[in-house]
Amino acid sequence: MKMLIEIVDYKESWPEEFIDCAAPVREALGTTVIAIHHIGSTSVPGLAAKDLIDIQVTVAELGDSVIGPMTAAGYVFHDQVQADHQPPGGAYPETELRKNVFAQREGDRRTNIHVRVEGAFNQRYAVLFRDYLQSQPLARDAYAELKRALSRLFPDDGEAYYDVKDPAIDMLMAGANIWAEETGWEVPPSDA
């Protein structure tokens, strides 16, 4: 996977850009949408990130009811990405990790759209990670430093970048799960 990995300082415009990107996704999917959340690093105030808006769309089921309307609306379906990684020590069934992934329409702002099933492990994981980093500035800042270092070490090697970053996220998630239990955290309502 060859790509240029560039980490930039947090941009105050990202939340509004998410809203602008989410609206046509909701329009394309209509009542299929249960929730749309701003996820990933651009959703965490103060966190350095790739200048790429990550959107999570929650639905009841994946497949044609998602792929058809999204591709008809011009979104690019990434059929080679069908699931999230299994965290170390996890024994989640494939159904808990499945997703559909799309990129932006031609001419739109750079976006990744992750469509996941309501209540699945991976649907909860993405939003919990965001909320945990929003509440824990030390974890947020350490994660930013990791991403900056990885982008310096692997500026054009996305595979290497993610080979290191994914297990680091899994380590942060150990703390996030404790935090969620202690605070009674639940997946919040839709952001858009």
Secondary structure, 3 states (H helix, E strand, C coil): CCCCCCCECCCCCHHHHHHHHHHHHHHHHHHHCCEEEEECHHHCCCCCECCCEEEEEEECCCCHHHHHHHHHCCCEECCCCCECCCCCCCCCCHHHCECEEEECCCCCCCEEEEEEECCCHHHHHHHHHHHHHHHCHHHHHHHHHHHHHHHHHCCCCHHHHHHHHHHHHHHHHHHHHHHHHHHCCCCCCCCC
